[in-house]
């Protein structure tokens, strides 16, 4: 035990430290550039379902914070780690290696799922609202329609944004 305490601690970093941190920062850059849309879209889709309003709001706020603060944190961490800041090309390649989908394929998949959810929410909300029944079902139908109408502008923006 005494012999272990007398040996100096080797302070050299791991040989794969630079590559690992670079890969993590590349994926983080891809998330700050495109991933914030995923968080916002997923947040609105969770909000539409009514499963967890708090989690949905957290996802939307996380997406906005990631968009606003992410690049600054990325450059700060890359400066602290002693590596150069990742580029857009490296981030795109790291994202493709990480998710096996390009960002446009992932957003198109989420958009089609979001369109389906919005249509189901609007249809079921209209059925609950317009069919004469109890006032509880009437208010649930109104709530579903309002939630679907809140998701609709986000979906329209993401459908139109490739042409902007």
C-alpha positions in Angstrom: 0.0 0.0 0.0 2.8 2.4 0.8 4.5 1.6 -2.5 1.4 2.7 -4.4 1.3 6.0 -2.6 4.9 6.7 -3.5 4.4 6.3 -7.3 3.7 9.5 -9.2 0.4 9.7 -11.1 0.8 9.8 -14.8 -0.9 12.9 -16.1 -1.0 12.2 -19.8 -4.4 12.0 -21.4 -5.7 8.8 -23.0 -4.5 8.3 -26.6 -8.0 8.3 -27.9 -9.0 11.5 -25.9 -8.8 13.8 -28.9 -10.8 11.7 -31.2 -13.5 10.9 -28.6 -14.0 14.5 -27.6 -13.9 15.6 -31.3 -16.6 13.0 -32.1 -18.8 14.2 -29.2 -18.4 17.8 -30.2 -19.2 17.1 -33.8 -22.5 15.4 -32.8 -23.2 18.3 -30.5 -22.7 20.7 -33.3 -25.1 18.7 -35.5 -27.6 18.9 -32.7 -27.2 22.7 -32.3 -27.6 23.2 -36.0 -30.4 20.9 -36.8 -31.4 19.0 -33.7 -33.2 21.8 -32.1 -35.9 21.3 -34.6 -36.2 17.7 -33.5 -36.7 18.8 -29.9 -39.3 21.4 -30.7 -41.2 19.1 -33.0 -41.1 16.2 -30.5 -42.2 18.6 -27.8 -45.2 19.7 -29.7 -46.1 16.1 -30.7 -46.0 15.1 -27.0 -48.1 18.1 -26.1 -50.7 17.1 -28.7 -51.0 13.6 -27.3 -51.5 15.1 -23.8 -49.3 12.4 -22.2 -47.1 14.8 -20.3 -47.5 18.5 -20.7 -44.5 19.3 -18.5 -42.2 17.0 -20.5 -43.4 18.5 -23.8 -42.7 22.1 -22.6 -39.3 20.9 -21.4 -38.5 19.5 -24.8 -39.5 22.8 -26.5 -37.5 24.9 -24.1 -34.5 22.6 -24.4 -34.7 22.9 -28.2 -34.8 26.7 -28.0 -31.9 26.9 -25.5 -29.9 24.4 -27.6 -30.3 26.7 -30.6 -29.4 29.9 -28.7 -26.7 28.7 -26.4 -25.3 25.6 -28.1 -22.7 27.1 -30.4 -21.2 29.3 -27.6 -20.9 26.3 -25.3 -19.4 24.2 -28.2 -16.7 26.8 -28.8 -16.0 27.1 -25.1 -15.7 23.3 -24.6 -13.5 22.9 -27.6 -11.2 25.7 -26.3 -11.0 24.0 -22.9 -10.4 20.6 -24.4 -7.6 22.0 -26.5 -9.0 20.9 -29.9 -10.1 23.0 -32.8 -13.8 23.7 -33.2 -15.7 21.2 -35.4 -16.7 22.2 -38.8 -20.1 21.7 -40.5 -18.7 18.9 -42.8 -17.3 17.0 -39.8 -20.6 17.4 -37.9 -22.7 16.2 -40.9 -20.5 13.1 -41.2 -20.6 12.4 -37.4 -24.4 12.8 -37.4 -24.7 10.3 -40.3 -22.5 7.8 -38.5 -24.4 8.3 -35.3 -28.0 8.0 -36.4 -27.7 6.1 -39.8 -30.1 8.7 -41.2 -29.4 12.0 -42.7 -31.0 15.0 -41.0 -33.5 15.5 -43.8 -34.6 11.9 -43.6 -35.1 12.1 -39.9 -37.0 15.3 -40.1 -39.2 13.9 -42.9 -39.9 10.8 -40.8 -40.9 13.0 -37.8 -42.9 15.3 -40.1 -44.9 12.4 -41.5 -45.5 11.1 -37.9 -46.5 14.6 -36.8 -48.9 15.0 -39.7 -50.6 11.8 -38.8 -50.8 12.8 -35.1 -52.2 16.2 -36.0 -54.8 14.7 -38.3 -55.9 12.1 -35.7 -56.0 14.8 -33.0 -58.1 17.1 -35.1 -60.5 14.4 -36.2 -61.0 12.8 -32.8 -61.3 16.3 -31.2 -63.9 17.3 -33.8 -65.8 14.0 -33.1 -65.7 14.6 -29.4 -66.7 18.2 -29.7 -69.5 18.0 -32.2 -71.2 14.8 -31.1 -73.8 15.6 -28.4 -72.5 14.1 -25.3 -71.4 15.1 -21.8 -69.6 18.4 -21.2 -66.4 16.6 -20.2 -66.1 15.0 -23.6 -67.0 18.4 -25.2 -64.1 20.1 -23.3 -61.7 17.2 -24.2 -62.6 17.6 -27.8 -62.0 21.3 -27.8 -58.6 20.7 -26.1 -57.6 18.2 -28.7 -58.5 20.5 -31.5 -56.6 23.4 -30.0 -53.5 21.2 -29.4 -53.7 20.0 -33.0 -54.0 23.6 -34.2 -50.9 24.5 -32.2 -48.9 21.8 -33.9 -50.1 22.7 -37.4 -48.0 25.9 -37.9 -44.9 24.1 -36.8 -45.5 21.4 -39.3 -46.3 23.8 -42.0 -43.1 25.8 -41.3 -41.0 22.6 -41.4 -42.7 21.5 -44.6 -42.0 24.8 -46.3 -38.6 25.5 -44.8 -36.5 23.5 -47.4 -37.8 26.0 -50.1 -37.0 29.1 -48.1 
